[in-house]
Amino acid sequence: MASLSFSTLPTSTTTNTTNKRLLTQSSPSHSNPFKVSCKAADDNENSDLPPKYSSFERRNLLLGLGGLYGAANIPSAFGVPIEAPDSAASCFEAFSSVRNPKEALRGLACCPPIYSKAAPVPYVFPTVDKLRERKPAHLLSKDADYVEQFRAGIQILKELPDDDPHSWKNQAKIHCAYCNGGYRQEKSGFPDLEIQVHNSWLFLPFHRWYLYFLEKIIGKHLKDDTFALPYWNWDNPEGMSIPLMYEVNDPIKLSGGEIVDKTKIRSLYDPFRDQFHAKPKAILDFNYGGQDVEITPEEQMNINLALMYRQMVSSGYNTRLFMGGEVKAGVNPISQNVKDLSLGGSLENGVHTAAHRWVGNRRMPNGEDMGNFYSAGFDPVFYAHHANVDRMWNVWKALGKKLGKPGHVDPTKPDWENASYVFYDENRVRVRVYNKDCVDTQTMGYTYQPSKTPWVSRRPTASPSKVNIIERAMNNGVKKVEDPDVLPLTLTEKTPVSVLVSRSKTSPEDKKKENEMVCFSGIKYDCEKFVRFNVIVNDPGEKQKPVDKINAAAGQFVGSFAQLPHNHGGVDMKMSTSVEFGITELLEDTEAEQTDSILVTIVPVIGCEGVIITGINVKVVKAEGETESETDITKTDLADDIEF
């Protein structure tokens, strides 16, 4: 059955300082951007020249502040935000995490063309008379005029030459460059470290800016400032299939009976999609792991709605849990061939990754297109998918206000606000944009047409057990995590493992501003395998429903950990990461709030032989911000027809 998948697609997983900077064929040769020059560069006309205070000087300053501990142990007070490099020439071949580099069908030259040597300028939002409105793609598929316009816009970009930053190829490569190791942290003072916008709090803002400029570029070529991208409305059962506009194979008649050239109307089609999932009635599996499950479409929809609730509410309780863990420049996560990943947000690790894997072609060597970050941007569905991810950021904040839930707020730390990226805008000007400027979509000139969010009222529930679960577990020999020789825990391929985890009793007042999470830290696994295990809390022990058969719609099913294989350029590398799942509502439903332990069962699914879990504990997390009162979702009038 589908489950809440805390998973990632292949991401940047190694630092390779031997790579040569990769220039497109249309680009002239450029020298090292850190060369010593006697020429004054106060006007900064050439971004290949160092600024007045070079990044090396800033790095040395930070190293000095860090003392013997080095840059990786600099106190947070001296954190430096992640910043994309000024020069388009500061780009490397982006082979990181491409499992079969020699068979990378889309090519690994992910760097932008050097259209201008000028340093990027701060982006200024243009004045708009009317907000662009993004609408559900499954509804727009019935609008022949919109479909014709959208296809025409994509086709224009596909026909542009490779040296044009607006070309479809170059727009697609933006994702590859930022997500597969194309850029380094040289502007922040650490030229040996890669920039990675996944698995952290950079994920949502980067992709918001990415879609923003593509939308503006298409509108520019269409001479229509009101043009807006569609969104794949997968959180609504009516929109859980790939929208029809992306899968039409034959010419269609437009107004006047004219038949448009087949190649042009197919500009939204991508041959590297899983054709089993491209069928009109195929329902997206929110925890797709490479194989289809034998359930009805209605069962899949119900599971999806339960998982949406978990990702947006139960496990998206505060800013860190929803948006992802903090990441700053200068911290090298690789130690003793173990790569420590930051905490990915609940939405990123959930339906976001599942949809990538579900659309990507399982028969392709690297899961092209959507199944790998390096190639995902070539599929037009990618942008509809991420438009809904972007919409969920808005919905998450609006949901917090409507329910009076604290914690549904944007980050406010300078390391997040001042993190920046560089894009070519709709006028082919290289611009620098910041996280702090993308928190309000209306300021950015667009909005979303509201859609039903039935998952809001689909909280998974569980009933109190007729037996004392903790006492029964102890009588059956289940050990506490504090007992000797329990941790680290080593998994086998198919055998469920149960442990008792201590917790503190909670009061009704505590629950208003706090949430309990069951946390797994130091999860070390073989990066060459696909890994997944499910997590069940307080298994009732019913003979008719063994623990490995409990599906994601059940209240005791709190989540799932999953990772795709990662390539490390031939380096034998282990991965280490963490994951957290909300359990407050489960404890309420099962009347277990006054117990001093919970029963945690780990159910291996695939690739779990030798997986090590270093720590398991229950943590109380507080929400950022304040609220006067919190509303219980189950006691509100939030019905299936509520729209955001």
Secondary structure, DSSP 8 states (H G I E B T S, - for coil): ----EE---S------TT--B---TTS-----TT----S--TT---TTS--SS-HHHHHHHHHHHHGGG-GGG--GGG----B--S-TT--B---TT-SSGGG-TT-S---------S--EE------SS-EEE-BHHHHTT-HHHHHHHHHHHHHHHHS-TTSTTSHHHHHHHHHHHHTT--EEGGGTEEEEE---SSSTTHHHHHHHHHHHHHHHHHHHHT-TT----B--TTSGGG-S--GGGT--S--B-GGG-B--HHHHTTT--SSB-TTTSSTT----TT--SS-----HHHHHHHHHHHHHIIIIIS--SHHHHHB----TT---EETTEEE---B-TTIIIIIHHHHHHHB-TTSTT-TTTTSTTTGGGSTHHHHHHHHHHHHHHHHHHHHHHHT-TT-S----HHHHT-EEEEE-TTS-EEEEEGGGSS-TTTTTEEE---B-GGGG--------SS-HHHHHHHTT--BTTSTT-SSEE--SS--EEEEEE-----HHHHHHEEEEEEEEEEEEETTS-EEEEEEES----TTS-GGG--TTSTTEEEEEEE-----TT---EEEEEEEEE-HHHHHHTT-TT-SEEEEEEEEEES-TT-EEEEEEEEEEE-SS--S----GGGS---TT-B-
